[in-house]
Amino acid sequence: MAKEKIINIRVEAELKKQARKLAENDGRSLSNWILHLIQDEIKKQSRVKPDRK
């Protein structure tokens, strides 16, 4: 998947620290870990309710 867009978010330092630790435990960078979470949630939601256009 080509990386085309940037999403900037602000989080508290402690939240970032905890997220980075989880990402490292999963063998991922923080950015990749967040992307993985988003993709998983999209897959989960698409199974629950089909996209209506």
Secondary structure, 3 states (H helix, E strand, C coil): CCCCCCCCCCCCHHHHHHHHHHHHHCCCCHHHHHHHHHHHHHHHHHHHCCCCC
